[in-house]
């Protein structure tokens, strides 16, 4: 039996001995004040310093120094209970050595169970962190239910290490400091609508808005902590029924899902597998909706105002995410998205076609600012909700219909609500394609005639025509074909700029925009088309900088998915070496755990934007597949050349 020595050498009474996860936990070590850094005031670490935990309902971020700085529970878009990511005083949970230490970390297998190794002058220990999955959940049942519990295990490896724990939740994005109450098994923190129960084998002193302690861990010692959420009113005690969630069971659950998704045999296999796991972690499993990222308001520019809430599901992501999961997972994964979408959209008439929803299908995502938060590195405002839900973005018609078309052989007979919705989308694309919109970059100034929106309306009609016999009585392939041809003619005539020598971002504009790289990816033009190839070359030359591709010339940062799009386009024209170079450039920005945000500063600068970002990992998977396919074609061509020589 492992033991932990309290700093004062005393042990509690026998009645305070309790068994959790097959580890005897004893209460009663001495309590000392934490170091200054353990308290709330400290500088926020780089975005890349964070690891990602998920139970497929909610997400948490923990830094390399053992500080859990973000947890929104019970859903991805719930108010945070740990929010130090966005303000030093918005809540945290620290477990780390007191003395100076070095650290390294990794995920355990193909899971989101994070193991950090801390080394001090006196010893070595590991800290294993996980967002618990429902006990016994396996395969595609993973995440359908959640115990809403974070598990943290400290294990002594060598020598002795003095550890500190500082548990300081702040409910409702840091607005509410909870009341703390000591109980036999640990501490209860209750404030506003949320209650956290911290089960601890170490006696904690509740003072100054946190529960703290220091204790010594030796080789062979195992100490486990669990923080469980429940509503302040009307909720059941955490995990009161059934067996407790454990780190081992959670890791086994992740591995069982990964074992169902072993079909990818292409280039960059480890990167693709990790990205697939990240996408699973960003999936709200009860509905199948995939959030764009786990966070809100991590800035596009440090200290800037472009800080938005990405904890919702965008229809735009549907097509590219479907393709990436089709490549790296299996058809069961993206197929669930369509049921969520049809239910979320409901019956559509002439109203605004909404481009994003909450993970359970909510429409109203009204945006507001949290004025009390200082923001990540003073990047204000911090926003909750997203105004983009009110925008006109015509490209979403093509995103959805392209996704259905991709999975047409796996979806079987389409349900009538989905049939009707797809017909409405095709009809709207045919009627509205010539209108200006906010575009895929969600411009908040005036609408424009964005080329990518026109192209995706063409995609909507092209795919609807192909699916016509499966869309029911409302399908009108003749009218759709006329509109499709009109769009193509308009784009070819009005999107080309002789001055730029390329297709540009909007009609009658000379300004480059990396979104036109989608044109060959969705089949609007062959990559080898003379003008398309020229566009690819110009974007590489003029928007590529420091290993990344910007969205437009004035963009200060590189956009990771745009870089992966360029890699795909180069692979499609047979420039596999160049494609691979750009892929490796973008992949060079992953952190030590294989995670990407939305953007990065060129020339090896820091990650920027919300994290981890689904779109970036989608881009990685799709680019790896495209490079693999192009490499096969090149190899086949070389083989034929040798045979005919």
Secondary structure as GFF3:
##gff-version 3
##sequence-region A 1 645
A	DSSP	three_ten_helix	14	16	.	.	.	ID=ss1
A	DSSP	beta_strand	18	20	.	.	.	ID=ss2
A	DSSP	beta_strand	23	25	.	.	.	ID=ss3
A	DSSP	three_ten_helix	36	38	.	.	.	ID=ss4
A	DSSP	three_ten_helix	47	49	.	.	.	ID=ss5
A	DSSP	beta_strand	50	54	.	.	.	ID=ss6
A	DSSP	beta_strand	59	63	.	.	.	ID=ss7
A	DSSP	beta_strand	67	72	.	.	.	ID=ss8
A	DSSP	beta_strand	80	82	.	.	.	ID=ss9
A	DSSP	beta_strand	92	97	.	.	.	ID=ss10
A	DSSP	beta_strand	102	107	.	.	.	ID=ss11
A	DSSP	beta_strand	114	119	.	.	.	ID=ss12
A	DSSP	beta_strand	123	131	.	.	.	ID=ss13
A	DSSP	three_ten_helix	139	141	.	.	.	ID=ss14
A	DSSP	beta_strand	149	168	.	.	.	ID=ss15
A	DSSP	beta_strand	170	170	.	.	.	ID=ss16
A	DSSP	alpha_helix	171	174	.	.	.	ID=ss17
A	DSSP	beta_strand	176	177	.	.	.	ID=ss18
A	DSSP	beta_strand	179	183	.	.	.	ID=ss19
A	DSSP	beta_strand	186	191	.	.	.	ID=ss20
A	DSSP	beta_strand	194	200	.	.	.	ID=ss21
A	DSSP	beta_strand	205	207	.	.	.	ID=ss22
A	DSSP	beta_strand	210	218	.	.	.	ID=ss23
A	DSSP	beta_strand	222	231	.	.	.	ID=ss24
A	DSSP	alpha_helix	247	259	.	.	.	ID=ss25
A	DSSP	alpha_helix	269	281	.	.	.	ID=ss26
A	DSSP	beta_strand	283	284	.	.	.	ID=ss27
A	DSSP	beta_strand	289	290	.	.	.	ID=ss28
A	DSSP	beta_strand	313	314	.	.	.	ID=ss29
A	DSSP	alpha_helix	316	328	.	.	.	ID=ss30
A	DSSP	alpha_helix	331	345	.	.	.	ID=ss31
A	DSSP	beta_strand	356	357	.	.	.	ID=ss32
A	DSSP	beta_strand	368	369	.	.	.	ID=ss33
A	DSSP	three_ten_helix	376	378	.	.	.	ID=ss34
A	DSSP	beta_strand	383	384	.	.	.	ID=ss35
A	DSSP	three_ten_helix	387	390	.	.	.	ID=ss36
A	DSSP	alpha_helix	396	406	.	.	.	ID=ss37
A	DSSP	alpha_helix	408	411	.	.	.	ID=ss38
A	DSSP	alpha_helix	416	432	.	.	.	ID=ss39
A	DSSP	alpha_helix	451	466	.	.	.	ID=ss40
A	DSSP	three_ten_helix	468	470	.	.	.	ID=ss41
A	DSSP	alpha_helix	477	494	.	.	.	ID=ss42
A	DSSP	beta_strand	496	497	.	.	.	ID=ss43
A	DSSP	beta_strand	502	503	.	.	.	ID=ss44
A	DSSP	three_ten_helix	514	517	.	.	.	ID=ss45
A	DSSP	alpha_helix	518	521	.	.	.	ID=ss46
A	DSSP	alpha_helix	530	542	.	.	.	ID=ss47
A	DSSP	beta_strand	544	545	.	.	.	ID=ss48
A	DSSP	beta_strand	548	549	.	.	.	ID=ss49
A	DSSP	beta_strand	558	559	.	.	.	ID=ss50
A	DSSP	alpha_helix	560	572	.	.	.	ID=ss51
A	DSSP	alpha_helix	576	587	.	.	.	ID=ss52
A	DSSP	beta_strand	597	600	.	.	.	ID=ss53
A	DSSP	beta_strand	607	611	.	.	.	ID=ss54
A	DSSP	alpha_helix	614	644	.	.	.	ID=ss55
###
